[in-house]
């Protein structure tokens, strides 16, 4: 309970006059930044993996089997 500065005789619940919790706001922001960083890291890993996989796949197609009759 807190006193209303305009009317000292009136008592207000603490929730009415409470300021936002900066510690909670900071924690939620940090949590969101962590989730975003994890998502970006996972996306970058997947992108590199796909790029390598597609590169190997293309290399295999381009270097396909050469028939001895064609070469010679």
Secondary structure, DSSP 8 states (H G I E B T S, - for coil): -EEETTEEEEEE-HHHH----HHHHHHHHHHHHHHHHHHHHHHHHHHHHHHHHHHHHHHHHHT----HHHH-
